[in-house]
Amino acid sequence: MSTGPSANWIEVFPGVRRRRLLATDALYQMTVSLAAGSEIPRHQHPQEQVSYVVSGRLRMQIGDTLCEAGPGEAVAIPGDCPHAVWTLEEAVVVDTFVPPRADYLAADGD
């Protein structure tokens, strides 16, 4: 299975929206647009996640560790690890999940 970009932007949290770039049997990749001051509350999921910051600046909590990431930097988040994000500057991020997020595929609507 391989599914290309979604036509739909989906609001995940206020000021945070996502759009699928690619989904295969092995991974799910999306672009995320984050408004300055937006946040993604602490959560976890079984998939391993890699977040690549295209533009902007984020503060992230991964487990008990706080870090910041800016353009050209990537952060790995282990599966089942609690994490949260605070947007310091308007940002664009590419997130990749392994294995794919079935919940996101179902919500994509196309």
C-alpha positions as a Markdown table, in Angstrom:
| # | Residue | x | y | z |
|---|---|---|---|---|
| 1 | Met | 0.0 | 0.0 | 0.0 |
| 2 | Ser | 1.2 | 3.5 | -0.8 |
| 3 | Thr | -0.9 | 6.6 | -0.4 |
| 4 | Gly | 0.2 | 10.0 | -1.5 |
| 5 | Pro | -0.5 | 13.5 | -0.2 |
| 6 | Ser | -3.9 | 14.3 | 1.3 |
| 7 | Ala | -5.8 | 17.2 | 0.0 |
| 8 | Asn | -7.2 | 17.9 | 3.5 |
| 9 | Trp | -5.7 | 19.9 | 6.3 |
| 10 | Ile | -7.0 | 18.7 | 9.7 |
| 11 | Glu | -6.9 | 20.8 | 12.8 |
| 12 | Val | -5.5 | 18.7 | 15.6 |
| 13 | Phe | -5.4 | 21.4 | 18.3 |
| 14 | Pro | -6.0 | 25.1 | 18.2 |
| 15 | Gly | -3.3 | 26.6 | 15.9 |
| 16 | Val | -2.0 | 23.1 | 15.0 |
| 17 | Arg | -3.0 | 21.4 | 11.7 |
| 18 | Arg | -1.7 | 18.5 | 9.8 |
| 19 | Arg | -1.7 | 17.0 | 6.3 |
| 20 | Arg | -0.5 | 13.6 | 5.1 |
| 21 | Leu | 2.5 | 13.5 | 2.8 |
| 22 | Leu | 2.8 | 9.8 | 2.4 |
| 23 | Ala | 1.6 | 6.6 | 4.0 |
| 24 | Thr | 3.0 | 3.1 | 3.2 |
| 25 | Asp | 2.8 | -0.3 | 5.0 |
| 26 | Ala | 5.9 | 0.8 | 7.0 |
| 27 | Leu | 5.3 | 4.5 | 7.8 |
| 28 | Tyr | 3.1 | 7.5 | 8.0 |
| 29 | Gln | 4.5 | 11.0 | 7.1 |
| 30 | Met | 2.8 | 14.3 | 7.5 |
| 31 | Thr | 3.5 | 18.0 | 7.5 |
| 32 | Val | 2.4 | 20.0 | 10.5 |
| 33 | Ser | 1.7 | 23.7 | 10.6 |
| 34 | Leu | 2.0 | 25.3 | 14.1 |
| 35 | Ala | 1.0 | 28.9 | 14.9 |
| 36 | Ala | 3.2 | 30.8 | 17.3 |
| 37 | Gly | 2.1 | 30.1 | 20.9 |
| 38 | Ser | 0.2 | 26.9 | 20.0 |
| 39 | Glu | 0.8 | 23.7 | 21.9 |
| 40 | Ile | 0.4 | 20.0 | 21.7 |
| 41 | Pro | -0.5 | 18.6 | 25.1 |
| 42 | Arg | 1.4 | 15.7 | 26.7 |
| 43 | His | 0.4 | 12.5 | 25.0 |
| 44 | Gln | 1.9 | 9.2 | 23.9 |
| 45 | His | 1.4 | 6.6 | 21.1 |
| 46 | Pro | 3.0 | 3.2 | 20.3 |
| 47 | Gln | 4.6 | 4.5 | 17.1 |
| 48 | Glu | 8.2 | 5.8 | 17.1 |
| 49 | Gln | 8.2 | 9.4 | 15.8 |
| 50 | Val | 10.8 | 11.5 | 14.2 |
| 51 | Ser | 10.1 | 15.3 | 14.0 |
| 52 | Tyr | 12.1 | 17.4 | 11.5 |
| 53 | Val | 11.8 | 21.1 | 11.9 |
| 54 | Val | 11.6 | 22.8 | 8.5 |
| 55 | Ser | 11.0 | 26.3 | 9.9 |
| 56 | Gly | 10.3 | 28.0 | 13.2 |
| 57 | Arg | 11.3 | 27.0 | 16.8 |
| 58 | Leu | 9.8 | 24.5 | 19.2 |
| 59 | Arg | 10.3 | 23.6 | 22.8 |
| 60 | Met | 9.6 | 19.9 | 23.4 |
| 61 | Gln | 9.3 | 17.6 | 26.4 |
| 62 | Ile | 10.2 | 14.0 | 25.7 |
| 63 | Gly | 9.8 | 11.9 | 28.8 |
| 64 | Asp | 11.5 | 14.0 | 31.5 |
| 65 | Thr | 13.8 | 15.8 | 29.1 |
| 66 | Leu | 13.2 | 19.4 | 27.8 |
| 67 | Cys | 14.8 | 20.5 | 24.5 |
| 68 | Glu | 14.5 | 23.1 | 21.8 |
| 69 | Ala | 14.6 | 22.4 | 18.0 |
| 70 | Gly | 14.9 | 24.8 | 15.1 |
| 71 | Pro | 15.3 | 24.7 | 11.3 |
| 72 | Gly | 17.2 | 21.7 | 10.1 |
| 73 | Glu | 17.1 | 19.8 | 13.4 |
| 74 | Ala | 15.4 | 16.5 | 14.0 |
| 75 | Val | 14.2 | 14.9 | 17.2 |
| 76 | Ala | 13.5 | 11.2 | 17.8 |
| 77 | Ile | 10.6 | 10.2 | 20.1 |
| 78 | Pro | 10.5 | 6.5 | 21.2 |
| 79 | Gly | 7.2 | 4.6 | 21.0 |
| 80 | Asp | 5.1 | 4.9 | 24.1 |
| 81 | Cys | 7.2 | 7.9 | 25.4 |
| 82 | Pro | 5.1 | 10.8 | 26.8 |
| 83 | His | 5.8 | 14.0 | 25.0 |
| 84 | Ala | 4.5 | 17.6 | 24.5 |
| 85 | Val | 5.3 | 20.5 | 22.2 |
| 86 | Trp | 5.2 | 24.3 | 22.7 |
| 87 | Thr | 5.6 | 26.5 | 19.6 |
| 88 | Leu | 8.0 | 29.4 | 20.3 |
| 89 | Glu | 7.8 | 30.7 | 16.7 |
| 90 | Glu | 5.4 | 29.9 | 13.9 |
| 91 | Ala | 6.7 | 26.5 | 12.6 |
| 92 | Val | 6.5 | 23.9 | 9.9 |
| 93 | Val | 7.5 | 20.3 | 10.9 |
| 94 | Val | 7.6 | 17.0 | 9.0 |
| 95 | Asp | 6.6 | 14.1 | 11.3 |
| 96 | Thr | 7.3 | 10.5 | 10.5 |
| 97 | Phe | 5.7 | 7.6 | 12.4 |
| 98 | Val | 6.8 | 4.0 | 12.3 |
| 99 | Pro | 4.7 | 1.9 | 12.1 |
| 100 | Pro | 1.9 | 4.0 | 10.4 |
| 101 | Arg | -0.8 | 5.8 | 12.4 |
| 102 | Ala | -4.0 | 3.9 | 11.5 |
| 103 | Asp | -6.0 | 6.6 | 13.4 |
| 104 | Tyr | -4.6 | 9.3 | 11.2 |
| 105 | Leu | -5.2 | 7.4 | 8.0 |
| 106 | Ala | -8.8 | 6.8 | 9.0 |
| 107 | Ala | -9.2 | 10.5 | 9.8 |
| 108 | Asp | -7.6 | 11.8 | 6.6 |
| 109 | Gly | -10.9 | 11.3 | 4.7 |
| 110 | Asp | -9.5 | 10.7 | 1.3 |
